[in-house]
Amino acid sequence: MESIHYISSEVLELSTIKDIIFYNKKIQLSDEAINRIKNCRAYLDDRMQKQDDPIYGINTGFGSLYNVKVSKENLTQLQENLVMSHACGIGERVPNAVVKLMLLLKVQSLNYGHSGVQLDTVLRLIDFFNHDILPIVYTQGSLGASGDLAPLAHLALPLIGKGEVEYNGKVCDAQDILNDFNWKPITLQSKEGLALLNGTQFMSAYGVHLICESYKLSYLADFIGSISLDAFDGRIEPFNELVHLVRPHRGQLKTAARVREFLEDSELISQEKEHVQDPYSFRCIPQVHGATKDTIAFVHKVFKTEINSVTDNPNIFIGEDKIISGGNFHGQPLALALDYLKIAMAELGNISERRIYQLVSGLRGLPTFLVDNPGLNSGFMIPQYTAASIVSANKQLATPASIDSIVSSNGQEDHVSMGANSATQAFTLITNLKHILAIELFNASQALEFRKPKKSSPLIESFLNAYRLEVKFLTQDDILHKMIKTSIHFIDDFCIENDLIFD
């Protein structure tokens, strides 16, 4: 595996990002990227010397202060003031995995040569990425419109020796880390603070992370749903390709094919059935899971476009000799996509909980609550409650954040996307989904034990043999919290071992 990824104008794929992070690759600017950044900065410096007219964010105030002209001798102070004053984040810390993606995506956006930053500024961001020096960023503070201002201000503070970073597992003052590496703080030039703070890298980093998680959980939903189907003595006919070819949504076809593959050579699925139909939570797995797959594909397309874009403001166009103030920092495309992802992933949890409910209901020869001596034992009664509680929370989180907007900056920024809220809500929701699926696995594995000596497919039996080494079959009541936690860790490890991304 090549240990260095070169930042360039080539399309940055999400699969490439996954490789960079998974294999801990270093990043480096390509020669073309270096030239673009240098040429853009030189153009801006020359333009600033030749004209005295106000250019938004370069020699003016920001937001509703756009009409306030700033003298040339104060331009560095203007940019540093911008970074410091906008670092108003609050709430929980952004996970390190997301912060590292923010660094990568900010470098990618600045490499196109439309932002006017110094080369040294971009190289320092790369130093932070390559040495795992991760700025402390907070989840609350962005409206998702003027760029992710507050989060990106916290990302930028360490460049000028301010704020905090995490390094080697410890939170440190940024200046101390700069001293340890013998690095001088960056002296921000005209426009640089704005280039660093404008942009959608907070929303984009969350989106990239969550798309990767969504692909994994989509696969797991199909797999665990297949285990539940066999445990419930379900029918395979609704997964016949003929059914789905006459309604050929791509996700639906893919889900049905997966379930057939997962249950191949299962004794249980092929045995004669007394019932002619299954409940929708089993029979309609292809239609429900498939619609989520199609949503993930749409959201993937949106974020692929975004991470290969310039999202700061104003934009500099050397060839056309223009500096244009626009609105590429507005997060509306991401806000809508993240809200759509929330709804789609919540539905995977919704239908999973329904399968859990069916499994514990004492139907089709299974004992009530999946335990001997129900009454004396409560068995798997309460895991369904837990799943139902999480599903309800996810329904609330799935309410679109993008339908809201609050006026800011004294009326200048009068419509905002609230996409940052969509992003953090999606993070919580998708984490919740993993917990629901772990509970379904916990229930389905228990239910299959009551089908012995008949077996499920060799693939499922092999998976459950490994699972049983971690989570025992329940013969009488015990503390189930630890078993559910172990189930969560088990599916995490399974995803890592099988590299379940973009499948």
N, C-alpha and C positions, 0 to 999 in steps of 0.2 A: 504494500500500500504506500503510495506517495505521501510523505509526511507534511508537505506544504501545499496549500491551496492558494492560487494566485487570483487576486481580485482584479477583475477586468470587465470589459463591456459584454462578455459572453453571458448568456442567460444563466442566472443562478437558480438552479432547481432545488426544490425542497429535499429531494433525495441527496443532493450534494451537501446541503446543510447538515442533514442527518449524519453523513459520513464524516464531515468536519468535526462535529461534536462527539460522535460515538468513538472515533479513532483519535480524538484529541489532536487533530492536525493544527499546525500553525498556519497563519495567513500572512500573505505578503502582497504588496502592490505589484502589478505587472508594469513593465516599462511604459506601455501606452497609458495606463492609469496615472503614473507619475507625471508624464508629459501633460496630460489633460489638466491635472490639478495645478501644476506650475503655470501653464499657459493662462488658465482662468484667473489665477491670483495676479499674474503680471498684468493682464488686461484690466482688472479692477483697480489695481494701484495706479496704472496709467490714466484711467478714466477719472479717478479721484483727483489727480494732480491737474487735469485739464479743465475740470468743470467745478463750479461752486454751487450748482443748483441742488436742491434737496432730492435725495434718492431714498425711498423708504427703507428704514432699518439699517442703512449704511451710514448716513449722516443726519438721521432724524431719530426722534423718539419712537416708541412702539405702540401698537394698538391705537387707542384713541388719541395718543400723543404724537401721531404721525406728522403733524404740522409743526412740531417743535424742532427747529434746526439745531444741530450740535456742531461745535467748532472742531476743526481738524485735530487740534492738540488734545481733545478730549475723547477721541474715537475709541482708544483702547479702554479707557475708563467706562465709556458707554457700554461696551460689550461685556466687560466684567460685571458691571452693575446689573446688566440684564440677567446673566447667569445666576448671580447671587440672589437677586430679588425674586426670581421665578422659582427658586428652590423651596417651594412651599408644600412639598409632599407630606402626607400624613398617613396614618393607618399602618397596616402590616407591611413588612418588607416584601419586595418582589423576589420570588425564588431565584436563586443563583443561576439556574439553567436558563431562565428568561432574560436575566441581565446580560448573560454572555451572548445570547442571541441579539439583544439590543446593540451591543458593541459591534458585532459582525454586520448587522443590517445598516447601522449608521455609516460604517466604513464603505459598504457597498453603494449606498446612496451618494456619498460624497465623491466617489471615484469617477463619476461621469463628467466632472468638470463644468458643472453649472451652478456651483455653490460659492465659489470664491474663497475657499479656506486655504490656509497655508499647508504646505506639504507636511511640516513638522507636527501640525495638529492631528492630521490623519495618522501619521506614524506613531504618535503617542497612544491613540486609540488602539492601534494594532499591538503596541507593547502591552497595554492592559489586557487585551484578549489573549495574547500568546503566553503571558505570565500568570494568567488566572487572577489578575487584580480586578476585582469586581466591585464597582461602586455600589454604595448602599442606596437603593431606590425604593420608593414607597408606592403603594397601590392606589392611593387616593390623591386626587389633585388635577387630573387631566379632564378637560371637556371634550377631547378628541376632535378639535377643530383648528385651533391656531397651531396645529401640531400638538404633540403630547408634551406641552410646555413644562409642567412641574416635574414629571418623571425624567425628561431629557435634561433638565437643569441639574438634577441630582447626578445624572450620568456624566455631565460635563464638569461639575465642580472639581473633581480631582485633577483635571487637566491644569487648573490654575492653582493647585495646591490646597484646595479647600474641600470640605465635606469629609466623608468617611468611605472606606473601602473594606472589603473582606479579602484577606490574603492568608493562605495556609490555615484556613479555619478560624482566623481571629479578625475581629473588627478593629481597624486602626485608623488614626488620622491620616488623610491622604498625604499631607506634607511629610509625615514620617516615612511613608513608603517611597515617596520621591527621593528623600534623602538616602534611604537604604540602597536605591538603585543609582544614586548619583545623577538624578535627572533634575533639570531645572523646570519650574512651572512654565507653561506655555504663556507667552504674552499675546493675548488675542488682538488681532488686527480688525480693521473695519469689516463688518458683516459677520464675523466668525461666530460670535455668540448666537446670533439669530440663525445661522446655518446649523448650529449644533442643537438649538432648542426647537426650531421648526422641524417638522417631520412627523412621521407616523410610526416610528420604530418601537414605541411601547406597545401599541395595538398590534403591529406586525409581528413582533417577537412572540407575544402571547398567541397570536393566530397560528404562526408556524409550529410552535410547541403543541398547541391543541389539535391541529390537523394531524400531526404525527400520533398523538394519543388517540384521536378518534379512529384512525385506521386500525390501530391495535384493538381497541375496544369493539369496533364493528366485527372484526374477525372473532374475537372472544364471544360476542353475543351469539354469533352463528354456531360456534362450537359448543358453548354451554347450553344453548337452546336445543341443539341436537341431542345432548345428553338427557335433558329434561324430556324431550319427545320420546326417546326410548324408555326412559323410566316411567313415563305416563302410559306406556303401551300404545303410543300413537301410530298413526297410519303414514305411510310414505307416499301414497298416491298424490296428495296435494303438491308434492315436490317434483312430479313428473315434468320433464321439459316441455311436453306438448301443451300443458296448461299455460306455461309462461311464454311460449312462442306466439301465442295469440294475444298476448298483452306484453310486448317485448321491451319493457323498461330494463335498462342495462343492469341496474342494481338488483332488480327482482330476479332476473335470469342468473346472475352471479350467486345470489344467496341460495337459490334452489339447487344449483349445481354443487355448491359447497356442502349443503346438508346431505345430498345424495352421496357425496364423496366421504363425508365423515361417518356415515352409517353403513357404508359398504360392507357386506358380509356379516351384518348384525343378525344374530338369531332372533332377537326380540322384534326387530322391525319387520322381519319377514314372516313371523308367525301369524296364524289366522286370527282375525279380530272379531270380537263380538259386536262392537260398535261400528256404525257406518260413517261417523263423522267425529272430528275432534273440535274442541273449542277454538275460537279464533286465535287465541294467544299461541297455539301450536300450528293450526292449519294456515294461518296468514303470516307466518314468519317471513316468507319470501317477499310479500307485499310490504310489510312494515319495515323489516330490516333493509330491504332493497331501496326503499324510498330514502332512508337515512344515507345509504351508500351514495346515491345520486346527489344528495345534498352536500356530502363531504367533497365529492368531485367538483361541484360548483364552487364551493368555498376555497378549495385548493386553487382553482383557476384564478379567482379574485386575488388571493394572496401572492400567487406567483407573479402576477402583473405588478402588484404593489412593491414587492421587495426588489424588483428590477426597475424601479422608478426614482425620479428626483422629487422629493416631497417637502423641501424647504422653500423659503420665499425671502426675497425675490429671486427669480431665476435669471442667470447670466447667459447670454447667447453671443459668443465671440464672433462667429461668422456673420451674424446679422447686426453686430454692433448695437445690441439692445440689452437693457436690464429691465425686466418686466415684473411688476408685482401682481401676483395671481393668487390662486387658492388651492394649490396642490397639497397643502397640509391638511385640508378638510377630510375627516375620516369617514364620511358617509358611506363610501363603498364597503369599508371594513365593518362599520357598525351594523349595516344591514346583513352582511355575510355572517358576522359573529352571532347576531340574533337568530338567524336562520339555523346556524349550527347548534345553538342552544336548544331550539325547539326539536330539531331532529335527534339529537343525542338524548334529550329527555324522554323521547318516545321509546328508545331502546330500553331505558329503565322502566318505563311504564308497562311495557308488554312483558318484560322479565318478571316484574313483581306479580303479574297475573299468572304466569306459569308457576311461580313459587306458591301462590295461593291454591292453585289446582292440585299441586303435589301434596299439600298437607291436608286436603279436604276429605281424606278417607275414600277416595274414588278408585275404581278399577283395580280392586284387590289390594290397594296399599292401605296400611294401618293409619288411622287418624293421627295426624301430627308426626307421622313417620317414626313411631316408636312403639315397642311392645308395652303392654299394660298402660294404654292411655287412660288418664284419670289419676292413677298413681304418678305417672310421668306426664309432664307437659310437652316433652319432646321438642319438636320444631315449631311450636306454636308462636313463640315470640320473635324468632328471626323474620317471620313474615311481617310482624308489626314493625320491626326495624326497617325492613325494606319499604313498607308502605309510608313510613315517616319520611324516609329519604326521598321517595318519589314525590310526595307532597311538597317537600322543600324545593325540589327541582322544578316543579310546576311554577312555583313563585319566581325562581331564578330565571325561568324561560320567558317571563314577560319581557317584551322587547324594550331595551333601553333606548333604542334609536328613535322611538316615537316621542321622546322628550327633547326639549331644547330650552335653555335658560340664557337670556341676554347677558353678555359680559362686556368688559372693556368700555364701559360708558356708552354702550349702544353701537360701537363700531363692529363688534363681533356679535351680531344679533341672531345668528343661527348656528348652533353647534351640534355635533353628531352624537355625543355621549358614548362614542365607541369604546372609550377606555373602560367605562362601566360594563359594557357588553363583554369586554375581554376578561375582566376579573370575575364577573358572574359566570362566564363560560368555564373558567378554570375551576371554580368551585363545583359547578354542575357536573363537569366531566369526571372530576375526582369522585363525586358522589356516585356516578354511574358505575365506576369500577367497584365500589363497595356493594352496590346492588347485585352486580353480576357475580361477585364472590359469594354472596348469600345464596344466589340461585345454584351455583356450583355446589355449595355446602348441602343444600337440600336435595339436588338431583343425584349426587353421589350416594347419599343415604338411601334414597328411594330405590336406586338400582340394586342395592344389596338385597332387597326383598324380592327381586326377580330371579335370583339364583335358583337352580343351577344354569338357567339360560343366561347367555352373555350378550353384551352389546358388541359393537364392531371391534376388531383388533386394535384400531387406532384409539378408540375411547377407552378400552380396557387397559391399554398400556399407559395412557394418561392417568387413569384413576389409580392404577397400581402405584405410580409415583406419588400421587396425591395422598393415598392412604398411608404412606410413610410419614406424612406430616400431620394429617388429620384423621383420627380414628373413627371407625363406625360407632355410633352412639347406641349403647344398649340400655342405658338408663340416664336419668337427668344428670347433667353436669353443667359447669360454667361454660357457656357457649361463646362468650366474648373472645376468649383466646383462640378458639377454633376459627371464628370469623376473621380475626386479624391474621391468623396463619394462612387462611385461604386467600386473603388479599396479597400477602407477600408471595404466595405460591404462583398466582397468576402474573404478578410482576416479573418474577424470575423466569417464568415460561415465555413471556414476551421477549425478554432480553435474549434468552437462549435460542429462540427461533426467529429473532430479528423481524418481528411482525410489524413492518411499516410499509405503507404504499402497496399493500396486497389487495 
